[in-house]
Amino acid sequence: MAITELIVPLVKQDEASVAYFNTTFKETVRQTVATASGIKSVSLGKIILHNNVDVSSELKPMISPEWHDPQSFYAFVTSPEFTKFKQAAMPILLGPPTPQLFETDVSATAVFAAPLTEILQFSVASGDEDQAKILWNEFVDVVGKETHGKVSEFLHGTSLNLEEGLFVGMVAWASLEERKLILGLKVVAELITRFQALEKFDCCLVDFQQQ
C-alpha cells in the first residue's frame, strides 16, 4: 500500500503568474514539500486533457507527493514549511486547492514515470469501495488483455481525508496514439461509458515529464 496525494492548484493564466509558477513556485515545492519529513517523492505534472477537452495551451498543473504514512501528511500541513508553501502559492492562485489523500494499492512512481498518466475519479459511498474495485479491475483486465500485457502499470485507491469518499484509478500510457487506440476499442469504450455514468466522474490526462 502507498499514500498518494493529488493537488490541482487553479493557477491564474496571465504571463506573470505562469512565469512565477515555473520558477519561484516550483523552487518552493522543492524546498518545502520535497524535503518534508515523511515524504517519499513529489511529482509535478501538467494536465493536457480534462474530460477529453484539450487544455494543453493552459497552465493546469498537478502536484503529487507520496508520503510514508497519513500522519506524515497531517504533520506537514501544520508545519512552518507548509505555511511557506501556501504563502508562495497564494499570489498566483484563483482559490485554495483541496488536497486529496489516497491510500493506493501501489506507489504512483512507476505510473508517473510513463510518458502520460490517465487519472479517473468518481464518488464512492462508504461500503461501496468493493464495487468500485470490481469495475476498476475489470477495466485493468480488459486493457491488459487487449494490449497483451503491454499496458501494465495501473493504480487504484480510495480517499482518506475527504468528507465524501472518492475513488481514484490511474493507467500509464506510452503515447497519445496508444491511448486513442486502446480507448477506441469497443469493449474498453463500453467500460469508460460505465465510469462516466458514475457520480462526480472526472478524468484527466497528465504529463508528469514536464517538470
C-alpha positions as CSV (number, residue, x, y, z in Angstrom):
1,M,0.0,0.0,0.0
2,A,1.0,3.6,-0.5
3,I,-0.1,7.1,0.5
4,T,-0.6,9.2,-2.6
5,E,-1.7,12.9,-2.6
6,L,-3.1,14.8,-5.5
7,I,-3.2,18.6,-5.6
8,V,-4.6,20.6,-8.6
9,P,-4.0,24.3,-8.0
10,L,-6.0,26.7,-10.1
11,V,-3.3,29.0,-11.4
12,K,-4.0,32.4,-12.9
13,Q,-3.2,32.4,-16.6
14,D,-1.6,35.8,-17.1
15,E,2.0,35.8,-18.2
16,A,3.5,36.9,-14.9
17,S,1.7,34.2,-12.9
18,V,2.7,31.5,-15.3
19,A,6.3,32.7,-15.2
20,Y,6.2,32.8,-11.3
21,F,4.8,29.2,-11.2
22,N,7.6,27.9,-13.5
23,T,10.3,29.5,-11.4
24,T,9.7,30.7,-7.9
25,F,6.8,28.3,-7.0
26,K,8.5,25.2,-8.4
27,E,11.6,26.0,-6.4
28,T,9.5,26.5,-3.3
29,V,7.9,23.0,-3.8
30,R,11.5,21.6,-4.0
31,Q,12.5,23.4,-0.8
32,T,9.4,22.6,1.2
33,V,7.3,19.6,0.1
34,A,10.2,17.6,-1.5
35,T,12.2,17.9,1.8
36,A,9.4,17.4,4.2
37,S,9.7,14.8,7.0
38,G,7.9,11.6,5.9
39,I,8.0,12.4,2.1
40,K,9.0,9.7,-0.2
41,S,8.7,11.6,-3.5
42,V,7.0,14.5,-5.1
43,S,6.0,14.7,-8.8
44,L,5.0,17.8,-10.8
45,G,2.8,17.3,-13.9
46,K,0.8,19.3,-16.5
47,I,-2.8,18.4,-17.3
48,I,-3.2,18.2,-21.1
49,L,-6.7,16.8,-21.4
50,H,-9.6,17.3,-18.9
51,N,-12.6,15.2,-19.6
52,N,-11.3,14.8,-23.2
53,V,-11.1,18.5,-23.7
54,D,-7.6,19.7,-24.8
55,V,-6.3,22.1,-22.2
56,S,-2.6,21.8,-23.1
57,S,-2.4,25.5,-24.1
58,E,-3.2,26.5,-20.5
59,L,-1.2,26.0,-17.3
60,K,-3.1,23.4,-15.4
61,P,-0.6,21.8,-13.0
62,M,-0.9,18.8,-10.8
63,I,1.3,18.2,-7.7
64,S,1.5,14.6,-6.3
65,P,3.5,14.0,-3.1
66,E,3.8,10.4,-1.9
67,W,4.0,10.0,1.9
68,H,5.3,7.3,4.2
69,D,2.0,7.3,6.0
70,P,-1.1,9.6,6.6
71,Q,0.5,11.0,9.7
72,S,3.3,12.4,7.7
73,F,0.8,14.3,5.5
74,Y,-1.1,15.7,8.5
75,A,2.2,16.7,10.2
76,F,3.3,18.6,7.1
77,V,0.0,20.6,6.8
78,T,0.6,22.0,10.4
79,S,4.3,22.8,9.8
80,P,6.2,26.0,9.1
81,E,7.2,24.5,5.7
82,F,3.6,24.2,4.7
83,T,3.0,27.9,5.7
84,K,5.9,28.8,3.4
85,F,4.4,26.6,0.6
86,K,1.0,28.3,1.0
87,Q,2.4,31.8,1.0
88,A,4.4,31.1,-2.2
89,A,1.2,29.8,-3.9
90,M,-1.3,32.4,-2.8
91,P,-0.3,35.3,-5.3
92,I,-0.9,33.1,-8.4
93,L,-4.0,31.0,-7.3
94,L,-7.6,31.7,-8.1
95,G,-8.6,29.9,-4.9
96,P,-7.3,27.4,-2.4
97,P,-6.9,23.9,-3.7
98,T,-8.3,20.8,-1.9
99,P,-5.6,18.3,-1.3
100,Q,-6.8,14.7,-2.0
101,L,-5.1,12.0,0.0
102,F,-5.5,8.4,-1.1
103,E,-4.5,5.0,0.2
104,T,-3.4,3.3,-3.1
105,D,-2.6,-0.3,-3.9
106,V,0.9,0.5,-5.2
107,S,3.2,3.5,-5.4
108,A,2.5,6.0,-8.1
109,T,6.2,6.2,-9.1
110,A,6.0,3.7,-11.9
111,V,2.8,5.1,-13.3
112,F,4.1,8.7,-13.3
113,A,7.3,7.5,-15.0
114,A,5.4,6.8,-18.2
115,P,5.0,9.5,-20.8
116,L,1.4,10.0,-19.9
117,T,-0.8,9.2,-16.9
118,E,-4.6,8.9,-17.1
119,I,-6.4,9.7,-13.8
120,L,-10.0,8.7,-13.3
121,Q,-12.0,9.7,-10.2
122,F,-15.6,9.3,-9.1
123,S,-17.6,9.4,-5.8
124,V,-17.9,6.3,-3.8
125,A,-20.2,5.9,-0.8
126,S,-18.9,4.2,2.4
127,G,-19.3,0.5,1.9
128,D,-19.3,0.6,-1.9
129,E,-15.5,0.5,-2.3
130,D,-15.6,-3.1,-3.3
131,Q,-18.0,-2.5,-6.2
132,A,-15.7,0.3,-7.4
133,K,-12.7,-2.0,-7.3
134,I,-14.6,-4.7,-9.2
135,L,-15.3,-2.2,-12.1
136,W,-11.7,-0.9,-12.0
137,N,-10.3,-4.4,-12.0
138,E,-12.5,-5.3,-15.0
139,F,-11.0,-2.3,-16.8
140,V,-7.5,-3.3,-15.9
141,D,-8.1,-6.9,-17.1
142,V,-9.6,-5.8,-20.4
143,V,-6.8,-3.3,-21.2
144,G,-4.2,-5.8,-20.2
145,K,-5.7,-8.5,-22.4
146,E,-6.3,-6.2,-25.4
147,T,-2.7,-4.9,-25.3
148,H,-1.3,-8.4,-24.5
149,G,0.2,-7.0,-21.3
150,K,1.9,-4.1,-23.0
151,V,-0.1,-1.6,-20.8
152,S,0.7,-2.9,-17.4
153,E,1.1,0.0,-14.9
154,F,-2.1,0.7,-13.0
155,L,-3.0,2.1,-9.6
156,H,-6.2,2.5,-7.6
157,G,-7.2,3.7,-4.2
158,T,-9.8,5.5,-2.1
159,S,-9.6,8.9,-0.3
160,L,-8.6,9.3,3.3
161,N,-9.2,13.0,4.0
162,L,-12.4,13.9,2.2
163,E,-15.8,14.1,3.7
164,E,-17.2,12.5,0.6
165,G,-15.5,9.3,-0.5
166,L,-13.5,9.4,-3.7
167,F,-12.1,6.5,-5.8
168,V,-9.1,7.1,-8.0
169,G,-7.7,4.9,-10.8
170,M,-4.6,5.5,-12.9
171,V,-3.2,4.0,-16.0
172,A,0.2,4.7,-17.7
173,W,0.2,5.3,-21.4
174,A,3.2,5.2,-23.7
175,S,1.8,7.8,-26.1
176,L,-1.4,9.6,-27.2
177,E,-1.6,7.2,-30.1
178,E,-1.6,4.2,-27.8
179,R,-4.3,5.8,-25.6
180,K,-6.5,6.6,-28.6
181,L,-6.2,3.1,-30.0
182,I,-7.0,1.3,-26.7
183,L,-9.8,3.6,-25.6
184,G,-11.3,3.3,-29.1
185,L,-11.8,-0.5,-28.7
186,K,-15.5,-1.3,-28.3
187,V,-15.0,-3.3,-25.1
188,V,-12.9,-0.6,-23.5
189,A,-15.2,2.2,-24.6
190,E,-18.1,0.4,-23.0
191,L,-16.3,0.3,-19.7
192,I,-15.4,4.0,-20.0
193,T,-19.1,4.8,-20.5
194,R,-19.9,2.9,-17.3
195,F,-17.3,5.0,-15.5
196,Q,-18.7,8.2,-17.0
197,A,-22.2,7.4,-15.6
198,L,-20.8,7.3,-12.0
199,E,-21.4,10.3,-9.7
200,K,-18.9,13.1,-10.0
201,F,-16.8,11.3,-12.6
202,D,-13.7,13.2,-13.6
203,C,-10.9,12.3,-15.9
204,C,-7.6,14.0,-16.8
205,L,-4.5,13.1,-18.8
206,V,-1.3,14.3,-17.2
207,D,2.2,14.6,-18.4
208,F,4.5,14.2,-15.4
209,Q,7.6,14.5,-17.5
210,Q,7.1,18.3,-17.8
211,Q,8.8,19.2,-14.6
